[in-house]
Structure formats: structure tokens, C-alpha cells
Amino acid sequence: EWYQRRVRAQVSPQIRCNFSTSKVMYHFVRKEYQAAINLSISFLSDPENSKCNKPLLCQFHDVLCRSYLELDQAKKALSHCQFLVESCGHNDSDVWMSSAVLHFLLGRIKTAFLHLERCVGMRNTHSNLWLLYASTLAYFHQSCSDKISDISEKLQSCQIHKRFHKSWVKIFKMDIGNCALYKDHIYFFIISSLTNAVRLAHTTYDQHNSKIYSDFSTAWTFEVGEILKGILNSAPNNFSSALDKNYNVIHYQNWEDVTWEEVDFLDSFLKCNLPTKNDVRNLSISSID
């Protein structure tokens, strides 16, 4: 024991951290989640290891977050996800996605939407994320109208959520009751998000037409394309100019150096370009049905 302590004192915390990370990842990739959890907790509970740099410590919290999520223990995952948000959320959209998933699973819908929107905002040229956002909006607002309910059903049949973490399958099976957040303009938000998704997907394909379409994560089946086309074709013609303005904000404005804490998602990407009253007199749900 004395010899082990002496050897340990001669090994730098950074080397111990790298070695421990390798062991943890070995168990994680083999889906031995409890073993990965035990090793990560053991490492983080040692005061000596607090000297490791934050990116390496984040790896342990990331493994803990993902392992608890795989074991359906969302509450235990949340504190580790919060560490990641505070440590690297300024430039890592994935931690906001994980946080959104956890808050949805825990029934904290408002916070979940805020974090999902942060993720979409940081990766605003990712068409599948826009499609996921539209699907989530429709699902959690389907009680607002029969039209939104019908759109939700069609978008779920696209199964875009299966391209992300498997927990999205559970989210789209939640008993949501009447938990709509954006009752005003929700139909426009959904249509605008779908427009962004489709146009971004087409742009990506056009820019890389030397590759086959299936090479891209945005490659949708013919059936999915027809579903999205049908939903968009049913939108009022007077939405057209506002949809174009929103897409231009997404596609052409430089968002790389923006401070996301100061960006309101809806004001930046959707609400600021709502159709005018002259285009559509009333965008409330009652006017759509």
C-alpha cells in the first residue's frame, strides 16, 4: 500500500486521467454501462484528479450522462449533463441536445424546448435538426387543433427522431396532455421549420452533387419527401414571402461568432419574419381549422 501511494504520487494527474479515460471508454463501447459508471465516479471522487484539465473531466461526465441515459436513469444523468452545459455548452451543441432529451423525459417541457432550440440555433444549417424541431413542435402542440395533430402524425411517420438518440422514441410516446407552449403562430413555426429543413437539404445536395444522395445524413426516402412536400403544399400561399425571409436568415447570416446567450430563438429565426396582418388576418389556431 505504501509503495502504491508513492508510485501514485509520482504519476501526474494528467497521465492518470488519460489512463482512466481509456478504461472507462473500454467498458462504455462494450455497453458495460454500470462498469463505466463505477470507474467514472471513482475517478471523479478522488480530490487528486480535480487537477486534470476540464476537457478531460468532461469526458467522464459525458460517459456518466450517456450511461445513465442508456440505463433509463434520467435524474442521475441530469447533474452530469449540467456540468457539461456549464463547461462546454458555449461551443458544443451536442450537450444542449442531451440536456433537451433529459428535460423532456423528466417532463420539464419548457426547459427542454429552450435547450432544443439552443441546439438548433447553434447548428442552424442542419436540415435534420430543423425537421426534428418541427416534429417536436407538432407533437407537443397536437392538442391545439386537428390540423396540427394531423401534421404531427405525418411527421412521426417520417421517423426522423430515430436518426438521433434512441430516447427520442420514448419522448414521442409521452402522454403530453395539454402542454402546448407556443399557442400563437404554432402552425407558422412548424411550416417555417419544415421549409428550412427541406431547402437546406436541397442546398446541401446541390453543393455536393458529385456524391450520391445517400452519402448525406439528410438523405430522406421518397416517401418522406412526399410527406414533407404534401405538408408544405397545404400551407397558405401568403406564407411564401415570410418563409423566404426566415430561410435567408438561417442560410446567409453569419452565426459563427454569435453569443448564443443573447439570441432569442424565435425572434432570431422565426417570429421576426411572421406573415404580416395584411397577408393573414389571424394566425391563431382557430383560423387554420
Buried (B, 14 or more C-beta within 10 A) or exposed (E): EEEEEEEEEEEEBEEBBEEBBEBBBEBBEEEBBEBBBBBBEEBBEEEEBEEBEEEBBBBBBBBBBBBBBBEEEBEBBBEBBBBBBEBBBEEBBBBBBBBBBBBBBBEBBEBBBBBBBBBBBBBBEBBBBBBBBBBBBBBBBBBBBEBBBBBBEBBBEBBBBEBBBEBBEBBBEBEBEEEBEBEEBBBBBBBBBBBBBBBBBEBBBEEEEEEEEEEBEBBBEEEBBEBBEEBBEEBBEEBEEBBEBBBEBBEEEEBEEBEBEEBEBEEBBBBEBBBEEEBBEEBBBEEBE
